[in-house]
Amino acid sequence: MWEWLAENAWLFWLIAVVVLAAVELLTLDFLFLMMATAALLAFGLSWVTDSFVLQVVAFAVTSVLLIFLVRPVALRRLNRSTPDTASNTDRLIGLPCQVLEAVTDRGGLVRLEGESWSARSVTGEPLPAGSDAWVHDIEGATALVAPYPAAAADGRPAPRPSY
């Protein structure tokens, strides 16, 4: 087994690169990308030297350096380019919606972003069909909604209440 590994170290490192890159695609945390890059270096080194121990040491040292020096910079840069970007259901919080079926603290139906959502009143106050509301939170597939305040006298929308 060890003899085969020593003779085919390049194949071991190539498999390691592919597996680590695949895991990175699942996690998207840059940790496995750094390790895949180190495995790629070890793959290149396997063509220069037959010393598997040297390849493992190079992989380990490069992994540690990349994880502690390059990864934080890459994460900061990524987070700076997308600051506080709400995604999935988080982006729906604070949006207005229209009540399709009366909403109570037990249930109801609202139109949100062109889709029908099950809804519950966050204040416990029933909302009649046809009224306007806003999304306070999302719990699973249920929108927790509150009554939308009436517009101010000068036509500007009233500020959203906070709970």
C-alpha positions as CSV (number, residue, x, y, z in Angstrom):
1,M,0.0,0.0,0.0
2,W,2.7,2.5,1.0
3,E,4.8,1.5,-2.0
4,W,1.9,2.2,-4.4
5,L,1.2,5.5,-2.7
6,A,4.9,6.5,-3.0
7,E,4.9,5.6,-6.7
8,N,1.5,7.3,-7.4
9,A,1.6,10.3,-5.1
10,W,0.5,12.5,-8.0
11,L,-2.8,10.6,-8.2
12,F,-3.4,10.9,-4.5
13,W,-2.9,14.7,-4.6
14,L,-5.0,15.0,-7.7
15,I,-7.9,13.2,-6.0
16,A,-7.4,15.3,-2.9
17,V,-7.6,18.5,-5.0
18,V,-10.9,17.3,-6.6
19,V,-12.4,16.2,-3.3
20,L,-11.5,19.3,-1.4
21,A,-12.7,21.5,-4.2
22,A,-16.0,19.6,-4.2
23,V,-16.4,20.1,-0.5
24,E,-15.7,23.8,-0.9
25,L,-18.5,24.0,-3.4
26,L,-20.8,22.7,-0.7
27,T,-19.6,24.8,2.2
28,L,-18.5,28.1,0.4
29,D,-16.3,29.1,3.4
30,F,-12.9,29.3,1.6
31,L,-11.5,26.7,4.1
32,F,-11.5,23.8,1.8
33,L,-10.4,26.0,-1.1
34,M,-7.2,26.8,0.8
35,M,-6.6,23.1,1.4
36,A,-7.3,22.3,-2.3
37,T,-4.8,24.9,-3.3
38,A,-2.2,23.4,-1.0
39,A,-3.0,19.9,-2.4
40,L,-2.5,21.4,-5.9
41,L,1.0,22.6,-4.8
42,A,1.7,19.1,-3.4
43,F,0.5,17.6,-6.7
44,G,3.1,19.8,-8.5
45,L,5.7,18.8,-6.0
46,S,5.0,15.2,-6.6
47,W,6.4,15.6,-10.1
48,V,9.6,17.1,-8.8
49,T,10.3,14.8,-5.9
50,D,9.4,11.2,-4.9
51,S,9.5,12.1,-1.2
52,F,5.9,11.7,0.0
53,V,6.9,13.0,3.5
54,L,8.1,16.2,1.9
55,Q,4.9,16.5,-0.1
56,V,2.8,16.1,3.1
57,V,4.9,18.7,4.9
58,A,4.5,21.1,2.0
59,F,0.7,20.5,2.0
60,A,0.4,21.0,5.7
61,V,2.5,24.2,5.9
62,T,0.9,25.7,2.8
63,S,-2.6,24.8,4.2
64,V,-1.9,26.5,7.5
65,L,-0.4,29.6,5.8
66,L,-3.3,30.0,3.4
67,I,-5.9,29.4,6.0
68,F,-4.5,31.9,8.5
69,L,-3.2,34.5,6.0
70,V,-5.2,34.4,2.8
71,R,-8.6,33.2,3.9
72,P,-9.3,36.1,6.3
73,V,-8.5,38.6,3.6
74,A,-10.7,36.8,1.1
75,L,-13.6,36.6,3.5
76,R,-13.3,40.3,4.4
77,R,-13.2,41.2,0.7
78,L,-16.2,39.0,0.0
79,N,-18.2,40.5,2.9
80,R,-17.3,44.0,2.0
81,S,-18.6,43.5,-1.6
82,T,-21.9,42.3,-0.2
83,P,-22.5,44.1,3.1
84,D,-25.7,43.1,4.9
85,T,-27.3,41.7,1.8
86,A,-30.5,40.0,2.8
87,S,-31.3,36.8,0.9
88,N,-33.9,34.2,0.8
89,T,-36.7,34.9,3.3
90,D,-34.7,37.6,5.1
91,R,-35.2,39.9,2.2
92,L,-39.0,39.7,2.7
93,I,-38.9,41.2,6.2
94,G,-40.2,44.7,6.1
95,L,-42.0,44.5,2.8
96,P,-45.7,45.5,2.4
97,C,-48.3,42.8,1.6
98,Q,-52.0,42.7,1.0
99,V,-54.4,40.6,3.1
100,L,-56.2,38.1,0.8
101,E,-58.1,36.2,3.6
102,A,-58.6,37.7,7.1
103,V,-55.4,37.2,9.2
104,T,-55.7,36.4,12.8
105,D,-53.2,35.2,15.4
106,R,-54.1,31.6,14.2
107,G,-53.8,32.1,10.4
108,G,-54.8,33.8,7.2
109,L,-53.5,34.5,3.7
110,V,-51.5,37.4,2.3
111,R,-50.1,38.3,-1.2
112,L,-46.4,39.0,-0.8
113,E,-44.2,39.7,-3.9
114,G,-46.9,38.3,-6.1
115,E,-47.2,35.0,-4.2
116,S,-49.8,33.8,-1.7
117,W,-48.3,33.2,1.8
118,S,-49.9,31.8,4.9
119,A,-49.8,34.4,7.5
120,R,-50.4,35.1,11.2
121,S,-50.9,38.5,12.9
122,V,-47.9,39.3,15.1
123,T,-49.9,41.7,17.2
124,G,-52.9,39.4,17.7
125,E,-55.1,42.1,16.1
126,P,-57.2,40.7,13.2
127,L,-56.5,42.1,9.8
128,P,-59.5,42.1,7.4
129,A,-59.3,41.0,3.8
130,G,-58.2,43.8,1.4
131,S,-56.2,45.6,4.1
132,D,-52.5,46.4,3.8
133,A,-49.9,44.9,6.1
134,W,-46.2,44.5,6.3
135,V,-44.0,41.5,7.1
136,H,-42.6,41.5,10.6
137,D,-40.9,38.1,10.4
138,I,-40.9,34.8,8.5
139,E,-41.4,31.5,10.4
140,G,-40.9,28.6,8.0
141,A,-43.5,29.2,5.3
142,T,-45.6,31.6,7.3
143,A,-45.4,35.4,7.2
144,L,-45.9,37.1,10.6
145,V,-47.6,40.4,9.6
146,A,-48.6,43.6,11.3
147,P,-51.1,46.3,10.2
148,Y,-49.5,48.8,7.8
149,P,-49.9,52.3,9.2
150,A,-52.0,54.8,7.3
151,A,-50.2,57.4,5.1
152,A,-49.3,60.7,6.8
153,A,-51.3,63.8,6.0
154,D,-48.7,65.1,3.5
155,G,-48.9,61.8,1.5
156,R,-45.7,60.3,2.7
157,P,-46.0,56.7,4.0
158,A,-46.0,56.5,7.8
159,P,-42.9,54.9,9.4
160,R,-43.1,51.2,10.0
161,P,-43.8,50.3,13.6
162,S,-41.2,48.2,15.5
163,Y,-42.1,45.4,17.9
